[in-house]
Amino acid sequence: MREIREPTSKFIKIRCPKCKNEQIIFGKASTEIKCLVCGKQLAVPSGGKSKIKARVLEVLD
């Protein structure tokens, strides 16, 4: 019988430091993520996990 592993990637709820907009992003995003309201850069890819430049509010399962 095979063991099924749980994924290590998660979705993250973050808040933009400029306009306080909250949005949900993928923790291992492969593209640059900008705020949907003001356009400020919130996360950049770094090979594996994204480098987050905003306040993390919650990690969603």
N, C-alpha and C positions, 0 to 999 in steps of 0.2 A: 504494500500500500504506500502511495506517495504522500509526502507531507506537503501541504499547501501553505506557502509563505504569505504573510500579509505585506502589502505594499509599504515601502518606506517613505513614499512621497505623500504630502498632505496639502490641503488648501489652507491659506492663511488670510485672515481678515486684518487689513492694515488701515491706518489713518494718515492722510496726506498732511505733512507738517505745515504746508502753506495755506490751504483752504479748508482743512479739517474734513474733507470728504472721505468717507469710508468705502472701501471696495475689497473684493475677494480676489486673490491672485493664487496661482499655482506655485508651490514652493520650489519646484525645479524648472522654472520657465526658461525657455531657450531664446527668448527675445527680450529686448528692453521693455519695461513696463512703465507707462506714464499715467499720471492722474487723468481721469476722464473729464474732470471739470477745468482744471487750470493748466494741465500739460506738464507739470513738474515730474522729473524722473523719480520713480519710486523704487525700482529694482532693476538690477543688471545681471545678466547671466555670468556665471563664473565656472563653467565646466560642469559642475554637478548642481548643487543648490544655488539659488539666486542670492545675490548680495543685496539685502534689503536696506533701503535708505529712508525708511519711514517707521513709525511706531507700530509694533505688532500688538493688536488688540486680543486676538484669539487664534488658536490653531484648531481648525475644524477636522473632524474625523471622517 
